[in-house]
Amino acid sequence: MNLVEFNIAIVGPIMSLFLGGISGIAVIFSPPGIITQVLQFLFEINILLGVFNLLPVFPMDGGRVFRSYLQKGHNFFDATMITIKASEYIMAAIIIGTVGFALFATGYSVSYREFMSIWDLIIVMFLYGGVQAEKENAIIKRDTKGLYVGDAKSRSFVFVSPDRKISYLYKMLKKYGEHIMVTKIGNDFAIVDIFKKEKMKDAVYVRDIARIIPKVNAKTGVADALSRMESTESGIMAVVQNGKLAGIVTSSQLQAFITLHLASMYERRGYKTSKS
């Protein structure tokens, strides 16, 4: 069982149900009026969100909870595929329910049935997009097993002291021809952001225009590193090995590395198939 993913994923639904429960208790003791109506709405919406979020379907938290539980007896890829199959069944059930409601729920107006049908289809489209993303990520993880960030790192940068003056950067650029410059702020590594014009006006030292970037261990899998980049919305990370800066890696580097690796692997598979 993947306890890390389980613990992270279960927080959202539990918090929604907890807030719903608090709102429900408050409704009981609040006097009639607008406050009670607001609390009633918060109770209903939080309980609904909590229950919906617990469904074993991607990309909801319930899908990740279900996958993490399945990893007690399956590897990550197989657990993901089983969860995707469960997601497909749930999406099919929603579509069947939507069609049934639109055709046979005669107690509601046509406009209401149309609105609910469209809303359900939007939900299914959202779920479908999440399912496809998880499927692609699982395949990439499987097919890049054994490939690490250290394999894709780049040394195409210049390391500068944070106490250097800005004028020094121009000399470094002329000398090395590298516009990517890295410095260290405390225990963190940072990119020297020379493209922020508003900061450059008043900057004197390198540290004044330094932007701290996430660190990633050189032994981290390339798929995990790319996922982390997307979740932190960082396009660049410092690759660390034995506590020291081993290089840098950008999202475009990782994507190119993964794409070329997969293309090469599939080409070899095709070649072997054709030879056999």
MARTOR-393735 format. One line per 5 residues: number of its first residue (from 1); their letters; for each residue x, y, z of N, C-alpha, C, O, CB. Coordinates in steps of 0.05 Angstrom, whole numbers, plus 5000, padded with zeros to 4 digits. Glycine has a CB too. Example, Ala and Ser with C-alpha at 12.3 -4.5 7.8 and 13.67 -1.06 7.14 Angstrom:
MARTOR-393735
1 = AS = 5264/4886/5156/5246/4910/5156/5264/4934/5156/5285/4934/5169/5226/4911/5181 | 5257/4955/5142/5273/4979/5143/5258/5001/5157/5268/5023/5161/5282/4988/5114
//
This chain:
MARTOR-393735
1 = MNLVE = 5017/4976/5000/5000/5000/5000/5018/5025/5000/5037/5027/5015/4981/5000/5025 | 5011/5044/4983/5026/5069/4981/5015/5088/5002/4996/5103/4996/5025/5081/4952 | 5027/5088/5026/5017/5105/5048/5020/5134/5042/5003/5150/5051/5031/5098/5074 | 5041/5142/5028/5045/5171/5022/5022/5181/5005/5010/5202/5012/5072/5175/5008 | 5017/5167/4983/4995/5176/4965/4968/5175/4980/4951/5192/4977/4994/5160/4940
6 = FNIAI = 4964/5153/4995/4939/5150/5010/4934/5173/5029/4913/5184/5030/4939/5123/5025 | 4955/5179/5045/4952/5201/5065/4947/5228/5052/4931/5244/5063/4977/5202/5082 | 4960/5233/5030/4956/5259/5016/4928/5260/5004/4914/5280/5006/4977/5263/4994 | 4919/5238/4991/4894/5238/4976/4870/5238/4995/4849/5250/4988/4892/5214/4959 | 4872/5226/5018/4849/5223/5036/4842/5249/5051/4820/5252/5061/4853/5201/5056
11 = VGPIM = 4861/5267/5052/4858/5292/5067/4835/5309/5055/4818/5319/5070/4883/5309/5066 | 4833/5312/5028/4813/5328/5016/4784/5319/5022/4769/5335/5032/4816/5328/4986 | 4777/5294/5017/4750/5285/5023/4743/5286/5053/4721/5294/5060/4747/5256/5014 | 4763/5279/5070/4757/5281/5099/4752/5309/5108/4734/5314/5124/4781/5269/5115 | 4767/5328/5097/4763/5356/5104/4736/5366/5095/4722/5381/5109/4785/5374/5092
16 = SLFLG = 4727/5358/5071/4701/5366/5061/4679/5354/5079/4660/5368/5086/4697/5357/5032 | 4681/5329/5086/4661/5316/5103/4662/5328/5131/4640/5331/5144/4666/5286/5105 | 4685/5335/5141/4687/5348/5167/4674/5375/5168/4659/5381/5186/4717/5351/5175 | 4679/5391/5147/4667/5418/5145/4637/5415/5142/4621/5431/5153/4678/5434/5122 | 4628/5395/5126/4600/5390/5123/4587/5382/5150/4565/5392/5156/4595/5368/5103
21 = GISGI = 4601/5366/5166/4590/5358/5192/4588/5381/5211/4568/5384/5225/4608/5337/5204 | 4609/5398/5211/4608/5423/5228/4585/5441/5220/4571/5451/5237/4635/5438/5226 | 4581/5444/5194/4559/5461/5184/4532/5449/5191/4514/5464/5199/4561/5465/5153 | 4530/5422/5190/4505/5409/5197/4498/5412/5226/4475/5417/5233/4506/5380/5190 | 4518/5410/5243/4514/5414/5272/4506/5443/5277/4488/5449/5294/4539/5407/5288
26 = AVIFS = 4519/5462/5263/4512/5490/5267/4484/5496/5259/4471/5514/5270/4532/5508/5251 | 4474/5482/5238/4446/5487/5229/4426/5481/5251/4406/5495/5254/4440/5469/5204 | 4432/5460/5266/4414/5451/5288/4410/5473/5309/4388/5477/5319/4424/5425/5301 | 4432/5487/5315/4431/5506/5337/4428/5535/5328/4425/5553/5344/4457/5504/5353 | 4428/5540/5301/4426/5568/5292/4396/5575/5289/4380/5558/5283/4440/5571/5264
31 = PPGII = 4389/5601/5294/4362/5610/5292/4353/5611/5262/4371/5615/5245/4358/5637/5305 | 4328/5608/5256/4318/5610/5229/4326/5637/5216/4326/5658/5229/4288/5606/5227 | 4333/5636/5190/4341/5660/5176/4362/5655/5156/4368/5632/5149/4350/5681/5196 | 4375/5677/5146/4394/5675/5125/4419/5659/5133/4431/5645/5117/4403/5702/5116 | 4427/5661/5159/4450/5647/5169/4446/5616/5167/4463/5601/5159/4457/5655/5198
36 = TQVLQ = 4422/5608/5175/4415/5580/5174/4415/5570/5145/4424/5547/5140/4388/5575/5187 | 4405/5586/5127/4405/5578/5099/4433/5575/5088/4439/5556/5073/4389/5599/5082 | 4451/5593/5096/4479/5591/5087/4492/5566/5098/4506/5552/5084/4495/5617/5095 | 4487/5561/5124/4498/5537/5137/4487/5512/5124/4502/5492/5120/4492/5537/5167 | 4462/5512/5117/4449/5489/5104/4462/5484/5077/4468/5461/5069/4419/5494/5100
41 = FLFEI = 4467/5506/5062/4481/5504/5036/4509/5492/5039/4517/5475/5024/4482/5531/5022 | 4524/5503/5059/4551/5493/5064/4551/5464/5072/4569/5448/5064/4565/5510/5086 | 4531/5456/5088/4529/5428/5095/4525/5410/5071/4539/5390/5067/4505/5424/5115 | 4506/5417/5054/4499/5401/5030/4522/5400/5011/4529/5379/5001/4474/5412/5017 | 4534/5423/5005/4556/5424/4984/4581/5410/4994/4594/5396/4977/4562/5453/4978
46 = NILLG = 4588/5412/5019/4612/5398/5029/4608/5368/5031/4626/5353/5024/4619/5409/5057 | 4584/5359/5039/4579/5330/5040/4579/5319/5011/4590/5298/5006/4552/5324/5053 | 4567/5334/4993/4566/5325/4965/4594/5323/4953/4602/5304/4940/4549/5344/4948 | 4611/5344/4958/4638/5344/4948/4655/5322/4961/4670/5308/4947/4652/5371/4954 | 4651/5318/4987/4666/5297/5001/4659/5269/4990/4678/5253/4985/4660/5298/5030
51 = VFNLL = 4634/5263/4986/4625/5237/4975/4635/5234/4947/4645/5213/4939/4595/5234/4977 | 4631/5255/4930/4639/5253/4902/4669/5249/4899/4679/5234/4883/4630/5278/4887 | 4684/5263/4917/4713/5262/4916/4724/5235/4925/4747/5228/4920/4725/5284/4933 | 4707/5219/4939/4715/5193/4948/4710/5171/4928/4718/5148/4931/4701/5186/4974 | 4696/5178/4906/4691/5158/4885/4718/5147/4874/4736/5163/4870/4674/5169/4862
56 = PVFPM = 4720/5121/4870/4746/5110/4860/4749/5115/4830/4750/5097/4814/4746/5080/4864 | 4752/5141/4823/4754/5149/4795/4775/5171/4793/4775/5189/4810/4727/5159/4784 | 4792/5169/4773/4811/5191/4768/4797/5214/4754/4777/5209/4740/4834/5181/4750 | 4805/5239/4759/4828/5247/4775/4820/5255/4804/4835/5269/4817/4841/5271/4762 | 4797/5245/4814/4789/5252/4841/4807/5238/4861/4821/5219/4855/4760/5243/4845
61 = DGGRV = 4807/5249/4886/4824/5238/4907/4817/5209/4912/4834/5193/4920/4821/5255/4932 | 4791/5202/4909/4782/5175/4914/4797/5155/4895/4802/5132/4903/4753/5172/4910 | 4803/5163/4871/4817/5146/4852/4845/5141/4863/4855/5118/4860/4818/5159/4825 | 4858/5161/4874/4885/5158/4885/4885/5141/4910/4903/5125/4915/4898/5185/4890 | 4864/5145/4927/4861/5128/4951/4857/5099/4943/4870/5081/4954/4836/5138/4968
66 = FRSYL = 4840/5094/4923/4835/5067/4913/4861/5054/4902/4867/5031/4907/4813/5066/4892 | 4876/5070/4886/4901/5060/4874/4921/5053/4896/4934/5032/4895/4912/5080/4854 | 4924/5071/4916/4943/5066/4937/4936/5041/4953/4954/5026/4961/4945/5091/4956 | 4910/5036/4956/4902/5012/4970/4908/4987/4954/4917/4966/4964/4871/5013/4976 | 4904/4989/4927/4909/4966/4910/4938/4958/4909/4945/4936/4903/4900/4972/4882
71 = QKGHN = 4956/4978/4916/4985/4972/4915/4994/4954/4937/5018/4947/4939/5000/4998/4916 | 4975/4945/4954/4982/4924/4974/4988/4898/4959/5004/4882/4969/4959/4921/4994 | 4974/4893/4937/4978/4868/4923/4986/4871/4893/4989/4851/4879/4954/4852/4925 | 4988/4896/4884/4995/4901/4856/5017/4922/4854/5021/4938/4872/4970/4910/4840 | 5031/4922/4831/5050/4944/4827/5035/4969/4818/5011/4969/4813/5071/4936/4806
76 = FFDAT = 5050/4991/4816/5038/5017/4810/5022/5017/4784/5000/5027/4782/5059/5039/4809 | 5034/5005/4763/5022/5005/4737/4995/4989/4737/4975/4998/4727/5041/4993/4715 | 4996/4965/4748/4972/4948/4749/4950/4961/4766/4927/4960/4759/4979/4920/4759 | 4958/4973/4788/4939/4986/4806/4926/5010/4791/4902/5015/4794/4952/4996/4832 | 4942/5024/4775/4931/5046/4760/4911/5036/4739/4890/5048/4735/4954/5062/4746
81 = MITIK = 4918/5015/4725/4901/5004/4704/4874/4994/4715/4853/4997/4703/4915/4981/4689 | 4875/4982/4739/4850/4972/4752/4833/4997/4760/4809/4996/4756/4857/4955/4777 | 4846/5017/4770/4831/5042/4777/4819/5055/4753/4797/5066/4754/4849/5062/4792 | 4834/5055/4731/4824/5066/4705/4799/5050/4696/4780/5062/4687/4846/5065/4684 | 4800/5024/4699/4777/5007/4691/4753/5014/4709/4730/5016/4699/4784/4977/4694
86 = ASEYI = 4757/5018/4735/4736/5026/4753/4725/5053/4745/4701/5058/4747/4745/5026/4783 | 4743/5071/4737/4735/5098/4729/4717/5097/4704/4698/5112/4702/4760/5116/4723 | 4724/5079/4686/4708/5076/4661/4680/5066/4667/4661/5075/4655/4722/5057/4642 | 4678/5047/4686/4652/5037/4694/4635/5059/4706/4611/5061/4701/4655/5013/4714 | 4648/5075/4723/4633/5097/4736/4624/5118/4716/4602/5128/4717/4650/5110/4758
91 = MAAII = 4642/5124/4697/4634/5143/4676/4611/5133/4659/4593/5147/4651/4658/5150/4658 | 4612/5107/4653/4590/5094/4638/4564/5095/4654/4543/5100/4642/4597/5065/4631 | 4566/5091/4680/4542/5092/4697/4530/5120/4697/4506/5123/4697/4548/5083/4726 | 4548/5140/4698/4538/5168/4698/4524/5174/4671/4503/5187/4671/4562/5188/4702 | 4536/5165/4649/4523/5170/4623/4496/5155/4621/4477/5167/4611/4542/5160/4600
96 = IGTVG = 4495/5130/4630/4470/5115/4629/4449/5129/4646/4426/5132/4638/4474/5086/4638 | 4457/5138/4670/4439/5152/4688/4429/5178/4676/4406/5186/4680/4452/5157/4715 | 4447/5192/4662/4440/5217/4650/4420/5213/4628/4400/5228/4626/4465/5231/4638 | 4424/5193/4611/4405/5187/4589/4378/5179/4601/4357/5187/4591/4416/5164/4571 | 4379/5162/4622/4354/5154/4634/4339/5177/4647/4315/5179/4644/4360/5133/4656
101 = FALFA = 4353/5195/4659/4341/5219/4672/4328/5236/4650/4306/5246/4653/4361/5235/4688 | 4343/5241/4628/4333/5258/4607/4308/5247/4593/4291/5262/4585/4355/5262/4586 | 4307/5220/4591/4284/5208/4577/4260/5202/4594/4237/5203/4585/4294/5182/4564 | 4265/5194/4619/4243/5184/4635/4236/5200/4660/4215/5194/4673/4250/5156/4644 | 4251/5220/4667/4245/5237/4691/4224/5258/4683/4230/5281/4680/4271/5250/4702
106 = TGYSV = 4199/5249/4680/4178/5266/4670/4169/5286/4691/4154/5305/4685/4154/5250/4661 | 4177/5283/4716/4168/5301/4736/4183/5327/4736/4177/5345/4752/4171/5288/4763 | 4203/5330/4719/4219/5355/4717/4214/5368/4690/4207/5355/4670/4249/5348/4721 | 4219/5394/4689/4216/5409/4664/4237/5401/4644/4258/5390/4652/4217/5439/4669 | 4232/5405/4619/4251/5398/4598/4277/5414/4601/4299/5403/4597/4239/5403/4570
111 = SYREF = 4275/5439/4607/4299/5456/4610/4316/5446/4633/4341/5447/4631/4290/5485/4615 | 4304/5437/4655/4319/5427/4678/4333/5401/4671/4357/5397/4678/4301/5423/4702 | 4319/5384/4656/4332/5359/4648/4355/5364/4629/4375/5350/4630/4311/5340/4635 | 4351/5383/4611/4373/5390/4592/4397/5401/4607/4420/5394/4601/4363/5410/4571 | 4392/5418/4627/4414/5430/4642/4429/5408/4657/4454/5408/4657/4403/5451/4662
116 = MSIWD = 4415/5390/4671/4428/5369/4686/4443/5350/4668/4464/5340/4675/4407/5353/4702 | 4432/5344/4644/4445/5326/4625/4472/5339/4615/4492/5325/4614/4427/5320/4601 | 4471/5364/4609/4495/5378/4600/4516/5379/4622/4540/5374/4617/4489/5407/4590 | 4507/5384/4647/4525/5385/4670/4538/5358/4674/4562/5357/4680/4510/5395/4695 | 4522/5337/4672/4534/5310/4676/4554/5303/4654/4574/5291/4660/4511/5289/4676
121 = LIIVM = 4549/5312/4630/4567/5307/4608/4593/5322/4612/4615/5312/4605/4555/5314/4581 | 4592/5346/4623/4616/5362/4629/4632/5347/4650/4657/5346/4648/4608/5390/4639 | 4619/5336/4670/4633/5321/4691/4647/5297/4679/4670/5291/4686/4613/5312/4713 | 4633/5282/4661/4645/5259/4648/4669/5267/4632/4689/5253/4632/4624/5244/4631 | 4667/5289/4617/4690/5298/4601/4714/5305/4619/4737/5299/4612/4682/5323/4584
126 = FLYGG = 4708/5318/4642/4729/5324/4661/4743/5298/4671/4767/5296/4672/4718/5341/4685 | 4726/5279/4679/4737/5253/4689/4752/5239/4667/4773/5227/4673/4714/5236/4699 | 4742/5239/4642/4756/5226/4620/4784/5237/4616/4803/5223/4611/4739/5228/4594 | 4786/5264/4617/4812/5277/4614/4831/5268/4635/4855/5263/4630/4809/5307/4614 | 4821/5267/4660/4838/5258/4682/4847/5229/4680/4870/5223/4686/4824/5262/4708
131 = VQAEK = 4829/5212/4671/4835/5184/4667/4857/5180/4646/4876/5165/4650/4810/5168/4658 | 4855/5195/4624/4875/5193/4602/4902/5203/4611/4923/5191/4604/4866/5208/4578 | 4902/5224/4627/4927/5235/4638/4941/5214/4656/4965/5210/4655/4923/5261/4653 | 4925/5202/4674/4936/5182/4692/4946/5157/4676/4967/5146/4684/4915/5173/4712 | 4932/5150/4656/4940/5127/4639/4967/5132/4626/4985/5116/4626/4919/5120/4618
136 = ENAII = 4969/5156/4614/4994/5164/4600/5017/5165/4620/5039/5156/4614/4990/5191/4586 | 5012/5176/4644/5033/5179/4664/5042/5151/4673/5066/5147/4678/5023/5195/4688 | 5023/5132/4677/5030/5105/4686/5047/5091/4664/5066/5077/4671/5004/5089/4692 | 5040/5095/4639/5055/5082/4617/5083/5093/4616/5103/5078/4613/5041/5086/4590 | 5085/5120/4619/5112/5132/4619/5129/5123/4643/5152/5117/4640/5109/5163/4620
141 = KRDTK = 5116/5121/4666/5130/5111/4690/5140/5082/4685/5163/5076/4693/5112/5112/4715 | 5123/5066/4674/5131/5038/4669/5154/5036/4649/5173/5021/4653/5107/5022/4659 | 5152/5052/4627/5172/5050/4606/5197/5065/4610/5216/5063/4595/5159/5059/4580 | 5198/5082/4632/5222/5096/4638/5234/5087/4664/5252/5100/4676/5216/5127/4640 | 5225/5063/4673/5236/5052/4698/5266/5048/4695/5275/5036/4675/5222/5025/4705
146 = GLYVG = 5281/5057/4714/5310/5055/4713/5324/5079/4701/5348/5080/4700/5318/5031/4697 | 5308/5099/4692/5319/5124/4682/5316/5145/4704/5295/5149/4715/5305/5133/4656 | 5338/5159/4710/5338/5178/4732/5344/5206/4722/5355/5210/4700/5358/5170/4753 | 5337/5225/4739/5342/5254/4732/5372/5258/4726/5379/5274/4709/5333/5272/4754 | 5389/5244/4741/5418/5247/4736/5426/5240/4708/5446/5250/4698/5433/5229/4756
151 = DAKSR = 5410/5223/4695/5416/5216/4667/5410/5238/4647/5421/5240/4626/5401/5191/4659 | 5391/5256/4656/5382/5277/4638/5392/5304/4645/5385/5324/4632/5351/5277/4637 | 5407/5306/4666/5416/5332/4676/5434/5346/4656/5446/5334/4639/5430/5329/4703 | 5436/5372/4660/5453/5389/4642/5473/5404/4659/5467/5412/4681/5436/5408/4625 | 5497/5408/4648/5517/5424/4661/5520/5451/4646/5540/5465/4649/5544/5410/4662
156 = SFVFV = 5501/5457/4629/5502/5482/4613/5492/5505/4630/5470/5516/4625/5485/5479/4588 | 5508/5513/4650/5502/5536/4666/5528/5545/4679/5548/5531/4679/5480/5529/4688 | 5527/5569/4691/5550/5580/4705/5542/5584/4734/5521/5595/4739/5560/5606/4692 | 5559/5576/4752/5553/5580/4781/5567/5606/4789/5591/5610/4785/5563/5556/4798 | 5552/5624/4802/5563/5649/4811/5556/5653/4841/5537/5642/4851/5551/5673/4794
161 = SPDRK = 5573/5669/4854/5568/5675/4882/5545/5694/4885/5543/5713/4869/5594/5686/4895 | 5528/5691/4906/5506/5710/4910/5516/5738/4917/5501/5757/4916/5488/5700/4931 | 5541/5741/4925/5552/5767/4934/5565/5782/4911/5575/5804/4915/5572/5763/4956 | 5566/5770/4887/5577/5784/4864/5558/5806/4855/5534/5805/4858/5582/5764/4841 | 5570/5827/4844/5554/5849/4834/5542/5842/4806/5553/5825/4792/5570/5876/4832
166 = ISYLY = 5521/5856/4799/5507/5850/4774/5526/5853/4750/5524/5838/4731/5483/5868/4771 | 5544/5873/4751/5562/5878/4729/5579/5853/4723/5589/5850/4700/5579/5902/4735 | 5584/5837/4743/5601/5813/4740/5587/5793/4721/5601/5777/4708/5606/5800/4767 | 5561/5793/4721/5546/5773/4705/5551/5777/4675/5553/5758/4660/5516/5776/4710 | 5554/5802/4667/5560/5808/4639/5587/5796/4631/5590/5786/4609/5559/5839/4634
171 = KMLKK = 5607/5798/4649/5633/5787/4643/5631/5756/4641/5644/5745/4623/5653/5795/4665 | 5615/5744/4658/5612/5715/4657/5598/5706/4631/5605/5686/4619/5596/5706/4681 | 5578/5722/4623/5564/5715/4599/5583/5716/4574/5582/5699/4557/5540/5735/4595 | 5600/5737/4573/5619/5740/4551/5640/5718/4552/5649/5708/4531/5632/5767/4552 | 5648/5710/4576/5669/5690/4579/5659/5662/4572/5673/5647/4558/5680/5691/4607
176 = YGEHI = 5636/5654/4583/5627/5627/4580/5605/5623/4559/5600/5600/4550/5617/5617/4606 | 5592/5645/4552/5570/5643/4532/5545/5629/4543/5528/5620/4527/5579/5628/4508 | 5542/5628/4569/5519/5615/4582/5502/5636/4595/5511/5652/4611/5528/5594/4603 | 5476/5636/4588/5458/5656/4600/5443/5644/4625/5430/5659/4640/5437/5665/4580 | 5446/5617/4629/5434/5605/4653/5455/5607/4675/5476/5595/4673/5425/5576/4648
181 = MVTKI = 5448/5621/4696/5467/5624/4719/5454/5616/4745/5431/5622/4750/5476/5654/4721 | 5469/5600/4760/5458/5589/4785/5475/5599/4808/5499/5603/4806/5459/5558/4784 | 5461/5604/4831/5475/5613/4855/5463/5597/4878/5445/5581/4875/5472/5643/4859 | 5473/5603/4902/5463/5589/4926/5455/5609/4947/5471/5627/4954/5485/5570/4937 | 5431/5606/4957/5420/5624/4978/5415/5606/5003/5396/5591/5003/5394/5639/4969
186 = GNDFA = 5432/5608/5023/5430/5591/5046/5435/5562/5037/5456/5556/5026/5402/5593/5059 | 5416/5544/5043/5418/5516/5035/5404/5510/5008/5403/5487/4999/5407/5498/5056 | 5393/5531/4996/5378/5527/4971/5393/5537/4947/5410/5555/4949/5351/5542/4973 | 5387/5526/4924/5398/5535/4899/5378/5553/4885/5354/5550/4888/5406/5511/4881 | 5388/5572/4870/5371/5592/4858/5381/5599/4830/5404/5599/4824/5369/5617/4875
191 = IVDIF = 5362/5606/4813/5368/5615/4786/5371/5646/4787/5355/5660/4800/5345/5607/4765 | 5391/5656/4773/5395/5685/4771/5376/5695/4750/5381/5690/4726/5425/5692/4765 | 5355/5708/4758/5333/5716/4740/5339/5743/4727/5330/5764/4736/5306/5717/4754 | 5355/5742/4706/5363/5767/4693/5342/5779/4675/5345/5800/4664/5389/5763/4677 | 5320/5764/4671/5299/5773/4653/5276/5788/4668/5258/5798/4655/5287/5749/4639
196 = KKEKM = 5278/5790/4694/5258/5806/4710/5268/5835/4710/5283/5843/4727/5255/5795/4738 | 5257/5851/4691/5267/5878/4688/5260/5895/4713/5276/5913/4720/5254/5891/4664 | 5237/5890/4725/5230/5906/4748/5249/5902/4772/5254/5920/4788/5202/5900/4757 | 5261/5878/4774/5280/5872/4795/5308/5883/4788/5323/5892/4805/5281/5842/4801 | 5314/5882/4762/5340/5890/4753/5346/5920/4758/5369/5928/4761/5344/5884/4724
201 = KDAVY = 5324/5936/4759/5328/5965/4763/5342/5972/4788/5361/5988/4789/5300/5979/4763 | 5334/5959/4810/5345/5965/4836/5365/5945/4846/5375/5947/4869/5323/5968/4856 | 5371/5925/4830/5389/5903/4839/5418/5913/4839/5427/5927/4821/5386/5879/4821 | 5433/5904/4859/5461/5910/4861/5477/5884/4861/5498/5882/4847/5467/5926/4887 | 5467/5865/4876/5481/5839/4878/5465/5816/4865/5441/5819/4861/5487/5833/4908
206 = VRDIA = 5479/5795/4860/5466/5772/4848/5442/5762/4865/5422/5755/4854/5486/5749/4844 | 5445/5762/4891/5424/5752/4908/5398/5768/4905/5376/5758/4912/5433/5753/4937 | 5401/5793/4896/5377/5810/4893/5359/5801/4870/5335/5807/4870/5386/5839/4888 | 5370/5786/4852/5353/5776/4829/5353/5746/4828/5347/5734/4807/5363/5788/4803 | 5359/5733/4851/5359/5703/4852/5332/5693/4858/5318/5704/4876/5380/5693/4873
211 = RIIPK = 5324/5672/4844/5298/5659/4849/5303/5629/4856/5312/5614/4840/5279/5661/4824 | 5296/5622/4881/5300/5595/4891/5284/5575/4875/5261/5580/4868/5293/5593/4921 | 5297/5553/4868/5284/5532/4852/5284/5506/4868/5301/5502/4886/5299/5528/4825 | 5265/5487/4862/5264/5462/4877/5289/5445/4872/5302/5447/4851/5239/5446/4868 | 5295/5428/4892/5318/5410/4889/5307/5382/4884/5286/5374/4895/5336/5410/4915
216 = VNAKT = 5321/5366/4869/5313/5339/4863/5338/5321/4864/5358/5328/4853/5298/5336/4836 | 5335/5298/4877/5358/5280/4879/5363/5267/4852/5345/5262/4836/5352/5258/4900 | 5389/5263/4846/5396/5253/4820/5385/5225/4815/5383/5216/4792/5427/5252/4818 | 5378/5210/4836/5367/5183/4834/5336/5183/4832/5324/5161/4834/5376/5166/4857 | 5324/5206/4829/5295/5207/4826/5288/5199/4797/5302/5207/4778/5284/5236/4832
221 = GVADA = 5267/5184/4794/5258/5175/4767/5250/5199/4751/5239/5219/4761/5235/5155/4769 | 5255/5198/4725/5249/5221/4707/5219/5227/4707/5211/5251/4705/5259/5215/4679 | 5202/5207/4708/5173/5211/4707/5164/5225/4733/5147/5243/4732/5157/5185/4704 | 5175/5216/4756/5168/5229/4781/5177/5258/4782/5163/5275/4792/5180/5213/4804 | 5201/5263/4771/5211/5290/4770/5194/5308/4753/5189/5332/4760/5240/5290/4760
226 = LSRME = 5185/5298/4730/5168/5314/4713/5141/5320/4726/5131/5342/4724/5163/5299/4686 | 5130/5300/4740/5105/5304/4755/5108/5325/4776/5091/5342/4781/5095/5278/4767 | 5131/5325/4790/5136/5344/4811/5139/5372/4799/5129/5392/4811/5162/5337/4826 | 5152/5374/4776/5154/5400/4762/5126/5412/4756/5121/5435/4760/5170/5398/4736 | 5109/5394/4747/5082/5403/4740/5066/5412/4764/5051/5431/4764/5067/5381/4725
231 = STESG = 5069/5396/4786/5054/5403/4811/5064/5428/4824/5049/5442/4837/5055/5379/4830 | 5090/5433/4822/5102/5457/4835/5103/5481/4815/5110/5503/4823/5130/5451/4845 | 5094/5476/4790/5094/5496/4770/5122/5509/4767/5125/5533/4763/5074/5518/4776 | 5142/5492/4768/5170/5501/4765/5181/5489/4740/5180/5464/4736/5188/5494/4790 | 5192/5505/4722/5202/5495/4697/5231/5486/4699/5243/5477/4679/5199/5516/4676
236 = IMAVV = 5243/5489/4722/5272/5482/4725/5277/5472/4754/5264/5482/4773/5290/5506/4718 | 5295/5453/4757/5302/5443/4783/5332/5439/4785/5345/5434/4765/5287/5417/4790 | 5342/5441/4810/5370/5435/4815/5373/5406/4821/5360/5395/4838/5381/5453/4839 | 5391/5392/4806/5396/5364/4810/5419/5361/4831/5441/5371/4827/5404/5350/4783 | 5413/5348/4853/5431/5345/4875/5440/5317/4879/5424/5298/4877/5419/5356/4901
241 = QNGKL = 5466/5313/4883/5478/5287/4887/5498/5289/4910/5517/5304/4909/5491/5276/4862 | 5494/5273/4931/5511/5274/4955/5512/5302/4967/5533/5311/4976/5539/5264/4948 | 5490/5316/4966/5488/5342/4978/5500/5365/4961/5499/5388/4969/5502/5342/5004 | 5510/5358/4938/5523/5378/4921/5508/5381/4895/5494/5363/4886/5552/5371/4915 | 5510/5405/4883/5497/5410/4857/5510/5395/4835/5534/5399/4829/5498/5441/4851
246 = AGIVT = 5495/5376/4823/5506/5360/4801/5498/5370/4774/5511/5363/4754/5496/5331/4804 | 5478/5387/4773/5469/5398/4747/5442/5411/4750/5432/5413/4773/5469/5377/4725 | 5430/5418/4728/5403/5428/4728/5387/5412/4708/5398/5399/4690/5402/5459/4722 | 5360/5414/4710/5343/5401/4691/5318/5417/4687/5307/5427/4706/5336/5372/4699 | 5310/5421/4662/5286/5436/4656/5264/5416/4647/5269/5394/4640/5291/5457/4634
251 = SSQLQ = 5239/5426/4647/5217/5409/4639/5220/5401/4609/5214/5379/4602/5190/5423/4643 | 5230/5419/4593/5233/5413/4564/5255/5392/4561/5253/5375/4543/5240/5439/4548 | 5276/5393/4577/5297/5373/4576/5286/5345/4583/5291/5326/4569/5320/5380/4595 | 5271/5344/4605/5259/5319/4613/5240/5308/4593/5240/5284/4587/5245/5322/4640 | 5223/5325/4581/5204/5316/4561/5219/5305/4536/5211/5285/4525/5185/5339/4553
256 = AFITL = 5240/5320/4528/5255/5311/4505/5269/5284/4511/5269/5266/4494/5276/5332/4497 | 5280/5282/4535/5294/5257/4543/5275/5233/4543/5282/5212/4533/5307/5261/4571 | 5252/5237/4555/5232/5216/4556/5222/5209/4528/5219/5185/4522/5208/5225/4574 | 5216/5229/4512/5205/5224/4485/5225/5208/4468/5218/5189/4455/5199/5251/4471 | 5251/5216/4469/5271/5202/4453/5276/5174/4464/5280/5155/4448/5297/5218/4454
261 = HLASM = 5275/5171/4490/5278/5144/4502/5256/5126/4493/5261/5103/4484/5279/5145/4533 | 5231/5135/4494/5208/5119/4486/5209/5113/4457/5203/5090/4448/5181/5133/4493 | 5216/5133/4440/5217/5128/4411/5238/5107/4405/5234/5090/4388/5224/5155/4397 | 5261/5109/4419/5282/5089/4415/5274/5061/4424/5279/5041/4410/5308/5097/4430 | 5260/5060/4446/5251/5034/4457/5230/5021/4438/5232/4997/4432/5239/5038/4485
266 = YERRG = 5211/5037/4429/5190/5027/4411/5202/5019/4384/5193/5000/4372/5168/5048/4407 | 5222/5033/4376/5236/5026/4351/5249/4999/4353/5249/4983/4335/5256/5048/4343 | 5263/4995/4376/5276/4969/4381/5256/4946/4382/5260/4925/4371/5293/4970/4406 | 5233/4952/4395/5212/4931/4397/5202/4924/4369/5198/4901/4363/5189/4941/4415 | 5197/4945/4352/5188/4940/4325/5208/4925/4309/5200/4908/4292/5181/4966/4312
271 = YKTSK = 5233/4932/4313/5254/4918/4298/5256/4889/4305/5258/4871/4288/5282/4932/4303 | 5253/4883/4331/5254/4855/4340/5230/4839/4329/5232/4816/4322/5255/4854/4371 | 5207/4853/4329/5182/4840/4319/5185/4834/4290/5177/4812/4281/5158/4858/4324 | 5195/4853/4275/5198/4849/4246/5219/4827/4239/5216/4812/4220/5206/4875/4232 | 5240/4825/4256/5260/4805/4252/5250/4777/4258/5257/4757/4245/5285/4811/4269
276 = S = 5232/4776/4279/5221/4750/4286/5199/4741/4267/5188/4719/4271/5210/4751/4314
//
